[in-house]
Amino acid sequence: MKSNLFISALFAIAFSITSCHSSNANPKPKTEIEKPATASNTKIQVALLLDTSSSMDGLIDQAKSRLWNIVNTLTTLKYEGKTPDIEIALYEYGNDGLSAKSNYIRQITPLSTDLDLISEKLFALRTNGGSEYCGAVIQDATKELKWATENNSMKLIYIAGNEEFNQGKISYKEAISNALKNGIYVNTIFCGDKTEGINILWKDGADRGKGKYFNIDSDRAVEYIATPYDDEIAKCDEKMNKTYINYGAKGAEKKMNQVMQDQNAKKVSASNYTDRAVSKSKAVYKNDSWDLVDKAKDDASAISKIKKEELPTELQNKSTAELQKIVTEKTKERETIQKEISVLAKKRQEYIDAESKKTKKQDDLGNTINSSIIAFAKVKGYTVEK
């Protein structure tokens, strides 16, 4: 009674070039067509479909523990030297508290770049006994989410659990076939014995989805490697939080949620909080919907257009020029901190890699997803830059 679906991350690049020439002596002008897409259009889309039936607490705990570690793995992927946008979606299924008419499935978030929102919703999940329909949740995610259409997109679904894969009225074979038609690869993670998972069709799901089949011990606690750099990175993160300037109707609420997700990460472990801090230093951690510093990077006129009442009280009496100066200072301060974290994060990862070689690698949810993401990325022509 457990099935977690972690779905897919994906990338996309579209290109079309056309020239038209006339057959007479006076050639016609070239026809204007859509310009070739660049690396800046590339996306990694990952949908996490989580079984919240009664015995899935361990798996959900692993998801909470590994969210930022997975995000950090995604940020190492480059296409033509650039980091793709990362979008993550969340579903829960198999919970008696959900509607039977919906096959006990609920979309928690659509594909989104709001990583704090993903964290918030993930930590809010609660388990309850239910029926787990793998085919139905794969079908919903395939049809409901706004998947990228470009050829170089990477779209991955991860579904994890330990009950029969073929439960429910919707055929998992048909659902996976439809996913593949949309360039979405389906990976399965069985929580239990490898042979048992094969016998109850989890491997067949992965084979049909051109994905990977894994088995893990979902009840095993995630093991972390503490490093000499964790405390220093945490201090940098505290300083970085002070560079955010909230704006808009939900700005204060979003800024408060940022701090709340810091606390959620800390409750899991100090190492998990460090993983989150590293994620926050990356370009994929974007908050332009509520942070004026991020907003101004994409829209130079944002500061002149902002309404005074949308700003924090202490900034409402500032002139546009004064506000511009403050935002510029905060931008430089954040960039300096991000570079510092980047240097520390590289040393931290080197330390973790070295220590990991001394002990048996734990095959938990995060390691499973990370290893398959890297494998898919290389096939798609992405490079990995640590």
N, C-alpha and C positions, 0 to 999 in steps of 0.2 A: 504494500500500500504506500508506495512512495515513488515518485517520479519527478525528477527535477529536469527542467529543460533549460538548457542554456543555449541560447540561440545565437546565433550567428552574427559574427562580425563580417563586414564586407566592404569591397572597394569598387570604385567605378571610374572609368575614363572613357568618354565617347569621342569618336572623331569621324568627321566626314569632310572631304575636300572635293570640290567639283570645279571643272573649268569647261566652259562652252566655247567652241570655235565655230564660226560660220564657214560655209563652203565657198563663199565668194571672196573677192579681193578685199572687201571692207569688213574686217572681223568685228563682231558685236562685242560689247563690253562683257567681262566675266560676270556670270550670275552670282549675286551675293547669297551665300549659304551660311548656315550656322558654323561658327568658328570651331576648330578642333578644341576639345576639352583639354585642360591642362591638369597637372598634378594637384592643383588647388581644388579641383572638383572631386578628387578621390575621397571615398568614404570607407570606413570600416564600420559595419553594422552588426551588432551582436544582440540577439534577443535571448533573454534568460527566462525560460519557462519553468517555474518552480512548483513542484508538487508540495502542497501544504497539508497533506493527509497526516494522520495522528503520529506516525512513527518517523516523520521526516525531520525532526528537530536537529539531528546531527548534521544532515546535509545542508540545511539552511544555515546552521552555525558556520559550516565551512564556507558557504557562499559569502556570509558577512565577513569572515576572516580573510577571504581571498579577493574580494572585489577590487581593492586598490592595487593589489599585486598584479591582477589580470590587466587592469587599466595601464599599469606601468609597462607591462609586456607589449601591449598594443602601441604604446608611444614609441617603442624602439623601432617600429616598422616605418620605412620610408619608401616613397615612390618618386622616382626622379629627384631624390634628395630632399623631398618635402614630407612633412608629417600629415597623413590624411586626417580628415575629420572623423571623430569617433562618436557613434550613436549607439546607445544601449536601450533595449526595451525590456520590460518585465511583465510576465504573466504568472498568475498562480492558478493551480487546478488541483482537483482531487479533494476539495474541502467541502464538508457537509454544510457549511455555512453559506455556500454559494448556491445559485439557482440550478435545479435539475434541468430546467429548460435550456440552460446554457452549457449543459454537460459538465457542470461544476467547474467552470472556467471563468476567469476574470482578467481582463487586461488592466494591469496596474499602471503602467505608463507606456505611451507609444515610443517609437524610436526617438531618442532625445540626446542632446549634448549636455543637458543639465545633470552633471554627475552627482551633485549634492541631492537632487531630487531622487535619483536612483538609490542612493544610500539611505535616504530617509524612508522610502517605501520598503526597502529590503529589511531594514531594522524593525519595521512595524508589522511584519508578517507573523502570524500565529497559526499553529497547526490545529487540525481537527479532522477526525476520521472521515473517510469518504471514498468515492470510486474514482479511479485514475484512468482517464481515457487519452492515451498517447496520440492516437490518430486524430482525435478531435482537436487537441491543443496545437498540434503541428499544423492542421488545416487552418485554424483561426489565425495563428501567427503569420502564415503564408498569405492569407487573403486580406487581413486587416491592416498589417503594417505597411508603411510607405517605403518599400524597398527601392534601392537605387537600380537604374536600368542599364548603366554603362557596362561595357564588356569587362573592364578591369576591376570591377567592384569585387569585394570579398564579403560574402554573406554566409554566415554560419549559424546553425541551430545546435544547441546542446540540450539534450533531454536526459535526465537522470532519475533513476528510481529502482525498485526491486520487485515489482509485480509483473504479471504477464504483459507483454508489449502490445498484444492484440485485443485488449479490452475495449468495450464500447461498440456502438453501431457504425462508427465511421472507420473505414479500413485504413490502417496505417500505411498500407502499400500504396493506396490511391493518394493519400495525403502527401506522402514523401515524393511520389511521382510528380505531383503538382508543384512541390517545392523545387525540385530539380529543374522543371521547365522554366522556373524563374531564376535559375542560377543560384539557388540556396542549397547549401550542403548540410546534411543532417548527421550529427554525431550523437552517439548514445553512450551513456555512462551507467553501468549497472552497479548497484550498491550491494555487493556480495560476491559469491564465488564466481569465477570466470566461466566455468563450464555451465553452471546453472543459468547464468545470463544468456549464454548461447542457446541453451535448450528452450528458454522462454522468449526467444526471438529478438533479443536486444541487438545481437550482432547482425541479424538479418536486416533490421532497421537501418543500421549504419551502412551495411553493404549496399542496400538499395539507394541510400542517400549519398553514396560516394563519399562518406565521411569515415570517421574512426570509431571503433568500438573499444571502450575501456571498462575496467571494473575497479572499484575502490572500496575501502572500508569507510563508510560515511559516518560511523560512530566514533572513529578515531579522532582525537583532538589534533588540530593543526599544530605542528611544531615550528617554532621560530628560532632563528639564529640572531642573537643580540650582537650588535657591533659597536666598536668604539666611536662610531659616527652618529649614532641614533640621537643622543642628547643634543648634539650641536645642530642637527637638522631640525629637531623639535623647537629649539630656540629661534631658528631662522623662520620657522612657520609662524610662530607667535608674532614676530616682527612683521611678517608679510601680511597677516590679517589686518594690521593697522593701516595698510595702504588702500583698503577698499573704501569707496565712497558710494553709499547707497543712494539711489534715486527712484522716483516713481511710487505708485500706490503700494506696491509690495516690496519695495526696496529694503525697508527696515526688517521686515519679516524674513526676507531671503538672507540678509546678512546674519540675522540671528540663527537661521537654520544652518548656515555655514559653520558657526561655532558649535551648534548641536551635533553636527556630523563629525566634527573634530572629537567631541566627547564620546560619541558612539564608537569611534575607532579606538580611542584610548581604553574604553571598557573591555574591548576584545583583547588588546595587548599593546605594549609600548611599540613593538615592531610593526604592528598593523597601523598604528598612528603614524609611524615614520613612513610607511608605504603611502599613506594618504598625503602626507606633507610633500613627498616627492611628486606625486600626481599633480598636486596643486601648483607645482613649479613649472609644469609643462604647458605648452600652447593649447593642448586639448581641454584644459580646465578653463573654460570661458564662461564669463558671467555678464556679458554685455546687456542682458535684459534688466539688470538691476545695479550693476557697478559702473559708475561714470568713467573710471579709468579704462576699463575694457571697451566701453561704448565709444570713447573718444578715439581709440585706435582705429576703429572701422569707419567712424563718422567724424570728420574734423569739425563739422558745424554743430555737433551735439551740445557742446557747452553753451553756445550762444542761443540754442533753441530750448534749453531746459527751463522749465518754470520754477521760480524760486520756491514755491510751496512743495515742490517735489523733492527738494533737498533736505538734508538734516538741518535741524534748527540752527545750529552754529554756523551754517554756511548760507543761510537765506538772505543775510544782509550784505553778502559779497557782490562786488561788481563782476561783470563778465571777465574782465582782465584779471582780477584777483583770483577768480575761480579757475581761470586758465592756468595761472601760475601754480596754484595748489595741485591741480591735476597733473601738470607737467612734473612737479617735484615728486608726487606719489608714483608716477609712472617710472621715473628714473630709479627711485628707491626700490620699487618692486623688481625691476629688471636686475638690479644689483644683487638683491637677495636670491632671485631665481638662479642667477649664475653661480652664486655661492652654493646653493643647494645642489645644483647640477654637478659641481666638482665633488662635493661630499657624497652624493648619491653614487657616483661612479666608483669611488673608493669603497663605499659600503657594499656595492654589488660584487666587487672583486673579492672582498673579504668573505661574503656569503658563499660565493662560488668555491673559494678555496676550502672553507670549512665543510661545505656540502660533500666534497670529495672524500673527506675523512670518515663520513658516516653514510649509511645506506639512505639513499634518497627516498623520501616519503612520497608515495603515490597518492596524493590527495586531490581534491577537486581542482584546486588552483594549478597544480603541476600538470594535471591532465589537460586542462583547457589551454594552458600556456604552450605546452609542447605541440599540440595540434595546430594552434594558431600560427606558430612559427613555421610548421611544415606546409600549411596551406599558403602562407604568404610567399614562401620561396617559389612555390609552383606558379604563383600569380606574377612573379617578377619583382617582388618587393625585396628590399634589402633590410638587414637587421643591424641597427647601430646602437650599441650599448654605451 
